[in-house]
Every structure is written in structure tokens, then in C-alpha cells.
Amino acid sequence: MEVRSSSPTTMGEPSPSGRFGSFGGRFVPESLVGACKELEAAFRSAWADDAFQSEYATLLREYAGRPTPVTECRRLSDRLGVRVLLKREDLAHTGSHKINNVVGQALLARTMGKRRLVAETGAGQHGVATATAAALFGLECVVYMGAVDVQRQALNVFRMNLLGAEVRPVDSGSRTLKDAINEAMRDWVASVETTHYCLGSVMGPHPYPWMVRELQRVIGDEARRQCREVLGGDDPDFVLACVGGGSNAAGTFAGFVDTRAALIGVEAAGGAAIGHGVPGVVHGMRSHLLQDEYGQVLEAHSISAGLDYPGVGPEHAYLAEVGRARYVEAGDDEVLDALRLLSETEGIIPALEPAHAVAYVARAAGDEIPTGSTVLVTLSGRGDKDAAEVMELLG
Ligand SMILES: Cc1ncc(COP(=O)(O)O)c(C=O)c1O
């Protein structure tokens, strides 16, 4: 397959130093520079290799359950006055879009001769997906998870254990995703000869933001074809996805970036790195980041563990800067309302993360999203993992 050339507004390849405009790059300790270069070379050659592409496509089809459908939401559309379509990543194996990325990275790890995967996880979905791929490929797997997230995502911890992975709770900092990333990176530094760091979003040092976006591009490519079928050859007016690190949004946007669709990323109000952050360096990349006047990373807060992250992938910072995508926020209460709304009108219980995107559509319909518009929302995952927490919050 041809690797697309460098024009970041069309979501092609970043610059040779891994930049999207002034964002991205590779801010890692000396000991990881070689590992990042090895990974970049392995990905570049695999992505251009028909045999790799064909094995990846077969796994996505036969194992992950792709293509996922696009569902027209008739009752919700009637209620909101806009035509809502959902891209159903909740129906992918393991219950979220995270499987697309890890199947690709596990294949790469095998190509590079690595026997062990380490990963970080917030909501637990990326951890479950990584543990799943590790089992599929017979690789050892260690997942770092903030102690707070271990509590609120107990079901996913259990699933990872069942799949044969070791979950290591992280007690430093805010004991959430950003701290888990720090620990996973530390592990990788110490074990780089045998270990692949299976990063879960479009963040971290080059080549991760580019590689993970390419592995998630399948969401947008499929959705574009499917929307055209449903909409009689048209693209949607609005394309939305929630943004934690930004992988489901990047994969979705990649399919629509060269259409007239307005691209909207929805951040958690308490973790809005584009909304409230400033440029800085974290986790190996330069991007927008919640930080104080001394450059110390601030703690994010969201009811959804997967959006509880003070940074954002660098390509999103770039898309915001050049104005190709817009980033908005949703707060905890309206997210719970949206979760209930989608459940009651369509019989689909979303994860808390994509409920942010639904919440924004519910708020903006008839206003920033004019009545009669067509709207595609990527439903990045299903709500089972959040059921216990939501039960408590809704009483
Ligand atoms: C269902 C779901 N959606 C979204 C996210 C956020 O990740 P990203 O922004 O990389 O898609 C997560 C993260 O755990 C998730 O589990």
C-alpha cells in the first residue's frame, strides 16, 4: 500500500521528525530513541507490505468483527431534529475501537521479534484489547492502570486477568491514565530488547500518533462508504467523536478530512486539553496540555476514565490550529443524560466516553448543528464496562 505523502491537513504522513505543524516530535530518553526508530522502520515497511496489510485485514474481519455497521437512529433523530447515524465500534470484539489498534501493533511486535507487550489503560478497554491480542499471539502481557481506575473499572481488570495479563495498579500522582503511561514507559525503558510498548492512542513519541491513526483509519474509511450508501451518495454535514488521547476521533476524521463535513472532537470538560490547555511537552510529544504556570501537568477530571487525560494527541492540536477540526466540551451531568437518552430512544447503551459526543449533539441540535443536518457520531464503545459506576451515579 502507498503511504500517503506529507500534508497534515489531509491527515497524511507527519514530517520526518514526526511533526504535525509544531506539534508531535519525539521527546524521549536516549535509551528509547533507538526503540522508536526501530518501530518507525518496522511500521513503515509493514504498512507498505501487501502481505502485512492482508493479514491485518483478515484479522480485523475474522477476529475483530469488521466492518462494524452504521446505524440510523430514527427515534433519536425525531427527538433532536437532526439525522443521526452511529458508527458502531461498540460492536467490535472486546467492545470498543481499541481492538483495531492492538491487532495491528501485536502483528508488528511479532514482526520485530518481541515476546512481551506492555500497555497503559484508563477505562480498561485498551488494556482488555491488548490482553486479548497478547493471548491471540501468545505474547506475555503487563498492563499498567491507575489505582483509581482499577477501582472504577473493576470488571475490565477481571477481564484482563482472565485473558492471562498481569494488571499492575499505579499509586503515583492522580492514580489515573497519565500515571499509568509514565509507568508503562519506565517498564519499556528497562525491557526494550524484548518488549513492545502497545500505546493505546494517537499520542506519545513519533511514530505512535501517526501509526495509531493509520491503524484506526479503518473506522473513517468504512464509515465514509457506509454513510454514502445511507445518504444517497452524500457525506454527512457533521462528523463527531469523543477525544481522550484522540484515536477514535483521528481514525474517524481521517476518512472525512477531504470532504466538506465539519469535524468536531468532543473533550471532557474536566480534561479539555485543546479547550483549556497550552502547548507543552508530555509523554514524549509536544501538544496541548493542561498545566500550571510552572509547566507542571494538572490533573484532569472526568467521570469517564478514558477521557481523564490532561493531554491530547498532537495531530488534534494541529487540526485545531489550522481550523480543520473544532473541539468542544461536554460535562459529566449532560453526559449521563445523553447515556440515558441513547439507551431509551435506540436501545444502545454507550460507554461514557462516546456519550460525550452524543451529549454535544443533543445540546447543539437546532443551534450550532442546524435542524435537518446529517450527523455521524462514532460510538467508540459499549456501556457494559461503566454499568456499575453509572448505577451508583444515577442512584
Ligand atoms: C470506549 C472508549 N472510547 C474512547 C476512549 C478514548 O480514547 P481515544 O480518544 O484514544 O479514542 C476510550 C479510552 O479508553 C474508550 O475506552
The ligand as an SDF file (V2000), in Angstrom:
LIG
                    3D

 16 16  0  0  0  0  0  0  0  0999 V2000
  -14.8530    3.4040   24.6480 C   0  0  0  0  0  0  0  0  0  0  0  0
  -13.7390    4.4120   24.6280 C   0  0  0  0  0  0  0  0  0  0  0  0
  -13.8550    5.5000   23.8510 N   0  0  0  0  0  0  0  0  0  0  0  0
  -12.8920    6.4430   23.8010 C   0  0  0  0  0  0  0  0  0  0  0  0
  -11.7390    6.3430   24.5590 C   0  0  0  0  0  0  0  0  0  0  0  0
  -10.7310    7.4390   24.4680 C   0  0  0  0  0  0  0  0  0  0  0  0
   -9.6340    7.1010   23.7000 O   0  0  0  0  0  0  0  0  0  0  0  0
   -9.3320    7.7780   22.2960 P   0  0  0  0  0  0  0  0  0  0  0  0
   -9.5380    9.2480   22.4780 O   0  0  0  0  0  0  0  0  0  0  0  0
   -7.9380    7.3960   22.0180 O   0  0  0  0  0  0  0  0  0  0  0  0
  -10.2850    7.2050   21.3000 O   0  0  0  0  0  0  0  0  0  0  0  0
  -11.5630    5.2220   25.3730 C   0  0  0  0  0  0  0  0  0  0  0  0
  -10.3430    5.0840   26.1770 C   0  0  0  0  0  0  0  0  0  0  0  0
  -10.1700    4.2550   26.9780 O   0  0  0  0  0  0  0  0  0  0  0  0
  -12.5910    4.2330   25.4080 C   0  0  0  0  0  0  0  0  0  0  0  0
  -12.4920    3.1560   26.1870 O   0  0  0  0  0  0  0  0  0  0  0  0
  1  2  1  0
  2  3  1  0
  2 15  2  0
  3  4  2  0
  4  5  1  0
  5  6  1  0
  5 12  2  0
  6  7  1  0
  7  8  1  0
  8  9  2  0
  8 10  1  0
  8 11  1  0
 12 13  1  0
 12 15  1  0
 13 14  2  0
 15 16  1  0
M  END
$$$$
